[in-house]
Amino acid sequence: MTQSSNRIFDELARLATDAAGAAQGVRREVETVVRSQFERLIKDMDVATREEVEVLREMVLAARAENERMEARLKVLEEKLAQSGADTPSVT
């Protein structure tokens, strides 16, 4: 009797192992399908990638720095113009 019960337990263990392996396979397949659907959805939505956002961020920082340099240069030129005694042009 002990040998037959061991055999039953061995079969149950093998069945449980096979079921766990099958479940992992199904899980991987579902993850793959869901990931591909999300990627397709995001691509269809025309969402910017991280790289594109980083490039844009660098461009904005460079433009801001250039704007600050130009503002300082304009201030110096306006001061020179004011010292020369000429009227400052009106900005419209």
C-alpha positions in Angstrom: 0.0 0.0 0.0 2.8 2.4 0.7 4.3 2.0 -2.7 1.0 2.8 -4.4 0.4 5.8 -2.2 4.0 7.0 -3.0 3.2 6.6 -6.7 0.0 8.6 -6.3 1.9 11.3 -4.5 4.6 11.3 -7.2 1.9 11.6 -9.9 0.2 14.5 -8.0 3.5 16.2 -7.6 4.3 15.8 -11.3 0.8 17.1 -12.2 1.2 20.1 -9.9 4.7 20.8 -11.5 3.2 20.6 -15.0 0.3 22.8 -14.1 2.7 25.4 -12.6 4.8 25.3 -15.8 1.8 25.7 -18.0 0.5 28.6 -15.8 3.9 30.4 -16.2 3.7 29.9 -19.9 0.2 31.4 -20.1 1.4 34.3 -17.9 4.3 35.1 -20.2 2.0 34.9 -23.2 -0.6 37.2 -21.6 2.2 39.7 -20.6 3.5 39.7 -24.2 0.1 40.3 -25.7 -0.8 43.1 -23.2 2.6 44.8 -23.6 2.3 44.8 -27.4 -1.3 46.2 -27.2 -0.1 49.0 -24.9 2.8 49.8 -27.2 0.4 49.9 -30.1 -2.0 52.2 -28.2 0.8 54.6 -27.2 2.2 54.7 -30.7 -1.3 55.4 -32.1 -1.7 58.2 -29.5 1.5 59.9 -30.9 3.0 60.2 -27.4 6.5 61.6 -27.2 9.3 59.3 -26.2 11.6 59.9 -23.2 14.4 60.7 -25.6 12.4 63.2 -27.5 11.4 64.9 -24.2 15.0 65.1 -23.1 16.1 66.6 -26.4 13.3 69.2 -26.1 14.3 69.9 -22.5 17.9 70.6 -23.6 16.7 72.9 -26.3 14.6 74.8 -23.9 17.4 75.2 -21.4 19.8 76.4 -24.2 17.1 78.9 -25.4 16.6 80.2 -21.9 20.3 80.7 -21.4 20.6 82.5 -24.8 17.6 84.7 -23.8 19.4 85.6 -20.6 22.6 86.5 -22.4 20.7 88.6 -24.9 18.8 90.4 -22.2 22.1 91.2 -20.4 23.6 92.4 -23.7 20.5 94.6 -24.4 20.8 96.1 -21.0 24.4 97.1 -21.5 23.6 98.6 -24.9 20.7 100.6 -23.5 23.0 101.9 -20.7 25.6 102.9 -23.3 22.9 104.6 -25.4 21.6 106.5 -22.4 25.2 107.6 -21.5 25.7 108.9 -25.0 22.8 111.3 -24.4 20.6 110.0 -27.2 17.0 109.4 -26.7 16.0 105.8 -26.1 13.9 104.4 -28.9 10.4 103.5 -27.9 9.4 99.9 -28.0 6.0 99.1 -29.6 
